[in-house]
Amino acid sequence: MVRSILRKYRIKGGVFDQHFLIDAGYLDRIVAAAELTSEDTVLEIGAGIGNLTERLARKAKKVIAIELDPALVAVLHDRFDSVENIEIIPGDALKLDFPEFDKVVSNLPYSISSEITFKLLHRNFKTGILMYQYEFAKRMVSPPNCKDYSRLTVDTQYFAEASILMKVPKDAFQPAPEVDSAVIKLVPRPAPFEVRDEAFFLEFVAAVFSQRRKKLRNSILNTNHLLKIPEVKEIVNQLPEEFMGKRAENLTPGELAEVANMILDLKSDLKSA
């Protein structure tokens, strides 16, 4: 079915980081994982030729399909303009203001995986079923002390529960990407640890992971042009050695939040002194 659509519209893919999922089994499993109801509004980013869109529309109240490539937007209009519960939005998902939605289900363009994930994590939704490169997906769910553990891991775990549902081989796509993919389930929830200043916490995590091979003491000192901590050496000297003597990759998200909170307390103490 998907191959016939590609032939009909003479779509080859690859122009805008496009790899069309042609395996109907995986398409059906992705839709099933979303557990859609007739009350759900679904956001799809990178709708392509609509192979996932049509399946979502059978289950959901409404599908909002975003697509950047004008040629594919034309395909979507040709296929779905008569389908009442599909809204097609042309444009760049990174620049668009998303309408309200309940769930997001997408075979994401891999070149914007990080940026679009952070954008989504700042939105309120029930569930995300999202396709990523397999290596990227592993970074989202990695435990500490692993090479895949990163800023992405900590930020993801701050905003949501994340789990890998399935690995998808490259031959399930046309054209085939260079690497395998994976489908992640994201369920937003309140952070399981205390964060007193979200903006500072996220900046702190980004800063210390930019120097991931340095111990936390040095990574804070080296990145203070970003963190702007007053009297930074004095503050770092007051932070526990059990944290300062480790690298960012050795600390759990909760421990990193604890350090960020202590820095805020020490900054406050300096102001009141």
C-alpha positions in Angstrom: 0.0 0.0 0.0 2.7 2.5 1.0 4.9 1.6 -1.9 2.0 2.1 -4.3 1.4 5.6 -2.8 5.0 6.5 -3.4 4.8 5.3 -7.0 1.5 7.0 -7.7 2.9 10.4 -6.6 6.4 9.8 -7.8 7.9 10.4 -4.3 11.4 9.1 -3.7 12.1 10.7 -0.3 15.3 11.9 1.2 14.8 15.6 0.2 13.9 16.8 3.7 15.4 14.0 5.8 12.5 11.8 4.7 12.4 8.0 5.4 8.9 6.7 4.8 7.9 3.8 7.1 6.5 1.2 4.6 6.1 -1.8 6.9 2.3 -2.0 7.7 3.0 -4.1 10.7 5.1 -1.4 12.4 2.6 1.3 11.4 -0.2 -0.7 13.1 1.8 -1.3 16.2 2.6 2.4 16.6 -1.1 3.3 16.3 -2.0 0.6 18.8 0.6 1.9 21.3 -1.1 5.3 21.3 -4.3 3.7 22.7 -6.4 6.3 20.9 -10.0 7.0 21.6 -12.7 8.9 19.8 -12.0 11.8 22.1 -8.3 12.3 21.3 -6.8 15.0 19.1 -3.5 13.7 17.8 -0.5 15.8 16.6 1.6 14.2 13.8 4.9 15.9 13.0 6.3 15.1 9.6 3.2 13.5 8.1 5.0 12.7 4.8 2.6 10.9 2.4 0.1 10.1 5.2 0.7 6.4 5.7 0.5 7.0 9.5 -2.0 9.8 9.2 -4.8 7.7 7.7 -4.4 5.0 10.4 -4.6 7.7 13.2 -7.6 9.3 11.7 -9.5 6.0 11.9 -9.1 5.9 15.7 -8.9 9.6 16.8 -11.4 12.4 17.0 -9.0 14.6 15.0 -5.5 14.4 13.5 -3.4 17.6 13.0 -0.8 16.7 10.4 2.3 19.0 10.1 4.5 18.7 7.0 7.3 20.9 5.7 7.9 19.6 2.2 5.5 21.4 -0.3 5.4 18.3 -2.5 4.2 16.1 0.3 1.7 18.7 1.5 0.2 18.5 -1.9 0.0 14.7 -1.6 -1.7 15.0 1.8 -4.3 17.5 0.4 -5.0 15.2 -2.5 -5.4 12.2 -0.2 -7.2 13.7 2.7 -9.1 17.0 1.8 -12.3 15.0 1.9 -11.5 13.5 5.3 -13.2 15.7 7.9 -11.1 14.8 10.9 -7.7 15.5 9.3 -6.2 19.1 9.4 -3.1 19.6 7.3 -0.7 22.4 8.5 2.2 23.2 6.1 5.3 24.5 7.7 8.3 24.0 10.0 7.3 22.2 13.2 10.1 24.0 15.0 8.7 27.4 14.1 5.0 26.8 14.3 2.8 27.3 17.4 1.2 23.9 18.0 -2.6 23.8 18.4 -3.9 22.0 21.4 -3.6 18.3 21.3 -4.0 15.3 23.6 -1.4 12.9 22.1 1.5 13.2 19.7 2.3 10.2 17.3 5.0 10.8 14.8 7.8 9.3 12.7 10.0 12.4 13.5 12.5 13.9 11.1 15.7 12.7 12.7 17.6 15.9 12.0 15.4 17.8 14.4 14.9 15.1 17.0 16.5 17.0 19.9 14.9 20.4 19.2 11.4 19.0 18.6 11.6 16.8 21.7 12.5 19.7 23.9 9.7 21.7 22.3 7.2 18.9 23.0 8.3 18.4 26.6 7.3 21.9 27.4 3.7 21.2 26.2 0.9 19.6 28.2 -0.2 16.3 26.6 -1.2 12.8 27.7 1.1 10.5 25.7 3.7 10.6 22.9 4.6 7.7 20.6 7.6 8.9 18.7 10.1 7.4 16.3 13.8 8.2 16.7 17.1 6.9 15.6 17.9 4.0 17.8 21.0 5.6 19.3 19.1 8.8 20.2 16.3 6.7 21.8 18.9 4.9 24.0 20.1 8.3 25.2 16.6 9.2 26.3 16.3 6.2 28.6 19.9 5.6 29.7 20.8 5.1 33.4 23.7 7.1 34.9 27.3 5.8 34.5 26.7 4.9 30.9 28.0 6.5 27.7 24.5 7.2 26.5 23.6 9.1 29.7 23.4 12.8 28.8 21.6 16.1 29.1 18.9 14.6 26.9 18.4 11.8 29.5 18.1 14.2 32.4 15.8 16.7 30.7 13.6 13.8 29.5 13.4 12.3 32.9 12.6 15.6 34.4 9.5 16.1 32.2 8.3 12.6 31.5 8.5 8.8 31.8 10.3 7.4 28.7 10.5 3.8 27.5 11.6 2.1 24.3 8.6 0.2 22.9 10.2 -1.4 19.9 13.3 -1.3 17.7 12.5 -0.8 14.0 15.0 -2.1 11.4 16.2 0.2 8.6 14.7 -2.0 5.9 11.2 -1.1 7.2 11.7 2.3 5.5 12.0 3.6 2.0 14.5 5.0 1.4 16.3 3.1 4.1 18.1 5.2 6.6 21.7 4.4 7.6 20.8 3.2 11.1 18.0 1.4 12.9 15.2 3.3 14.6 13.2 2.9 17.8 9.8 3.9 19.0 9.7 5.7 22.4 6.7 6.2 24.6 6.7 9.5 26.5 4.3 10.1 29.3 4.5 13.6 30.8 4.3 13.8 34.6 5.5 16.0 37.5 9.2 15.7 38.2 10.0 12.9 40.8 12.5 15.2 42.4 12.5 18.8 43.7 13.5 21.5 41.3 13.2 25.0 42.7 14.1 27.0 39.6 13.4 25.1 36.4 15.2 27.5 34.1 18.4 27.4 36.2 18.2 23.6 36.5 18.0 23.1 32.8 20.8 25.6 32.2 22.9 23.8 34.9 22.3 20.4 33.3 23.3 21.8 29.8 26.4 23.4 31.2 27.8 20.5 33.2 27.1 18.0 30.4 29.0 20.2 28.0 32.1 19.2 30.1 31.0 15.7 30.8 34.6 14.4 31.2 35.4 16.9 33.9 34.5 16.5 37.6 31.5 18.6 38.6 33.6 21.2 40.4 35.6 22.0 37.3 32.7 21.8 35.0 30.8 24.4 37.0 33.8 26.7 37.2 34.5 26.3 33.4 30.9 27.1 32.4 30.2 29.9 34.8 30.1 32.3 31.8 26.8 30.5 31.1 25.6 30.0 34.7 26.6 33.4 36.0 26.9 32.2 39.6 28.3 35.1 41.8 31.4 34.2 43.9 31.4 30.9 42.1 34.6 29.5 43.7 33.3 30.2 47.2 30.0 28.6 46.4 31.6 25.5 44.8 33.9 25.1 47.8 30.8 24.8 50.0 29.2 22.1 47.9 29.5 18.4 49.1 32.6 16.5 47.8 30.4 13.5 47.2 29.0 15.4 44.3 31.9 17.7 43.3 34.3 14.8 43.0 32.1 13.1 40.4 31.3 13.8 36.8 27.8 14.8 35.6 27.4 11.4 34.0 27.8 9.7 37.4 24.9 11.6 39.1 21.2 10.8 38.9 18.8 13.4 37.7 17.7 13.9 41.3 21.2 14.4 42.5 21.9 17.0 39.8 18.7 18.7 40.9 20.0 18.6 44.5 23.2 20.3 43.5 21.3 23.0 41.5 19.1 23.7 44.5 22.1 24.0 46.8 23.7 26.5 44.5 20.5 28.6 44.6 20.5 28.4 48.4 24.1 29.5 48.6 23.5 32.4 46.2 20.6 33.5 48.4 22.8 33.3 51.5 25.4 35.5 49.7 22.8 38.1 48.9 21.5 38.3 52.4 24.9 38.4 54.0 
